[in-house]
Amino acid sequence: MTKLTCFKAYDIRGKLGDELNEDVAYRIGRAFGEYLKPKKIVVGGDIRLTSEALKQALSHGLLDAGVDVYDLGMTGTEEIYFATKNLGMCGGVEVTASHNPMDYNGMKLVREDSKPISGDTGLNAIQDLAEANNFAKSVAQGRLFHLSNIDAYIEHLMTYISPINIKPLKLVVNSGNGAAGHVIDAIEFKFKTLNIPIEFIKIHHQVDGSFPNGIPNPLLVDNRQATIDAVKENKADMGIAWDGDFDRCFLFDENGEFIEGYYIVGLLAEAFLQKQPGAKIIYDPRLTWNTEKIVNDNNGQPIMSKTGHAFIKERMRLEDAVYGGEMSAHHYFKDFAYCDSGMIPWLLVAELLSVKGQTLSSMVKERIAAFPSSGEINSKLTDPKAAIQRVLDRYKEQAESVDYTDGIGLSFKEEAGEWRFNLRSSNTEPVVRLNVESKANVALMQQKTAEILELLRS
């Protein structure tokens, strides 16, 4: 029995050829059908050159398992999340490798109500069935349907803002030649019908699976320059860039400055709490103080959850939270089936800019000054566990509080000021991730960051 190495902790991702090909995709479809026994599944694929062929092979597997398949064509991941819930499907699959290199592809799987399927919620079982490749003969062949769900999706996106609030704004939008472009065009058309005075300046807008401007991943500093230049050149109010399947968006202020995802969580929490006082907000443990302060100041309830989409979504359902945010630019919304969206965040920020009558830089500048942070720093180590223990042994006695929600989180009060850090291992590679923040003391934050990194890497 061949081991399938494309199955990861939360999704399917692999190198094209040996790890992921049409045969493997077919087997995943058969296995998904046999495991979930669904009546109907919705499928879509991003713009990678192999996505259509892999989606067809996956669909054939589902059809042979007796499942009806509804193909939405070219989509971003969140369009599948939305359609699964909106169309009352038993599950959904998006064929995407998001921001992985050119020679990769993958899949994201959900069940009814767009609940995530990851390792311990079915993905391991699907892997076992796909590896065994010994499928029962289906009683009846499934049927294939092609449909569009974009109108309902755009209508839903509009429910997050009040058109009357929006003042004239100029936005640079960079799809990175990925899947976001068709949604921006549809939103632009909708804005015109509603007389919403937003002007879009589109760059790298055309869909192109050969990625002539590089893989769309705005977390890489090299990939930000085109957005920065366009914001400055057009004197725009904000820049927005997406990854390939647009489940994450990244924001730039009116000066072209990239804004770390951590501070966007606070902005979105505030946007929701202005509309729904007392609501619960979920956040991850890597950087916390800014989010907690904003939520408390706006009479919300801040609730910390382990990092990772499966954990955040589960906790949001449990708490009935209105919004959840991760510093990695994943933002989750109760009314969006508790799923992440790369479109809802910028819509909310555009409305916030209009309502407050402030620039984006002025809205985040004081937050960054109040809670300066290191950003996530990755260290590739031979023994991550021992390195984390070394740091814990060094700092535990002096810490005011120690938290084990995800890795280790330690907070300190000392003469030089208040600071905290979070240190956690990656689920998928021998990497340790460090985040450090302080209260209004950049020098202290930088000093402690250097201190911990030296100890970690020694």
FENHU-V368373 format. One record per backbone hydrogen bond with DSSP energy under -0.5 kcal/mol. CO is the residue of the C=O (numbers start at 1). NH is the residue of the N-H. Records with the same first field share a line. If there is no record, write none. Layout:
# FENHU-V368373
CO->NH / NH
This chain:
# FENHU-V368373
3->5
4->7
6->8 / 13
9->119
11->8
12->107
14->105
15->19 / 20
16->18
20->17
21->25
22->26
23->27
24->28
25->29
26->30
27->31
28->32
29->33
30->34
31->35
32->36
33->37
39->68
40->90 / 91
41->70
42->93
43->72
44->95
45->75
48->51 / 52
50->54
51->55
52->56
53->57
54->58
55->59
56->60
57->61
58->62
59->63
60->64
61->65
62->67
63->66 / 142
64->138
68->41
69->71 / 145
70->43 / 72
71->147
73->45 / 75
76->79 / 80
77->80 / 81
78->82
79->83
80->84
81->85
82->86
83->87
84->89
85->88
89->113
90->112
91->42
92->110
93->44 / 95
94->96 / 108
95->46
97->100
101->104
103->16
105->14
106->96
107->12
108->94
109->117
110->92
111->114
112->115
115->111
116->118
118->121 / 123
119->122 / 124
122->126
123->127
124->128
125->129
126->130
127->131
128->132
129->133 / 134
143->69
145->71
149->153
150->154
151->155
152->156
153->157
154->158
155->159
156->159
157->160
158->161
161->163
162->165 / 166
163->166
169->171 / 199
170->237 / 238
171->173 / 201
172->240
173->175 / 203
174->242
175->178
177->208
178->181
180->183 / 184
181->185
182->186
183->187
184->188
185->189
186->190
187->191
188->192
189->193
190->194
191->196
192->195
195->197
196->198
197->169
199->171
200->202
201->173
203->175
204->177
208->211
209->49
211->214
215->217
216->244
217->220
219->221
220->223
221->224
224->228
225->229
226->230
227->231
228->232
229->233
230->234
231->235 / 236
232->235
238->172
239->252
240->174
241->250
243->246
244->179
245->77 / 78
246->342
248->243
250->241
251->259
252->239
253->256
257->253
258->260
260->263 / 264
261->265
262->266
263->267
264->268
265->269
266->270
267->271
268->272
269->273
270->274
271->275
272->275 / 276
276->279
279->301
280->322 / 323
281->303
282->325
283->305
288->292
289->293
290->294
291->295
292->296
293->297
294->298
295->300
296->299
298->278
299->278
300->302
301->281
303->283
305->285
308->312
309->313
310->314
311->315
312->316
313->317
314->318
315->319
316->320 / 321
322->334
323->282
324->332
325->284
326->329
329->249 / 331
330->326
331->341
332->324
333->336 / 338 / 339
334->337 / 338
336->339
339->333
343->347
344->348
345->349
346->350
347->351
348->352
349->353
350->354
351->355
352->356
353->357 / 358
359->363
360->364
361->365
362->366
364->368
365->369
366->370
367->371
369->372
370->440
372->438
376->378
377->434
379->381 / 432
383->387
384->388
385->389
386->390
387->391
388->392
389->393
390->394
391->395
392->396
395->398 / 399
396->399
401->411
403->409
408->423
409->403
410->421
411->400 / 401
412->419
414->417
417->414
418->439
419->412
420->437
421->410
422->435
423->408
424->433
429->431
430->381
431->426
432->379 / 434
433->424
434->377
435->422
436->374
437->420
438->440
441->445
442->446
443->447
444->448
445->449
446->450
447->451
448->452
449->453
450->454
451->455
452->456
453->457
454->458
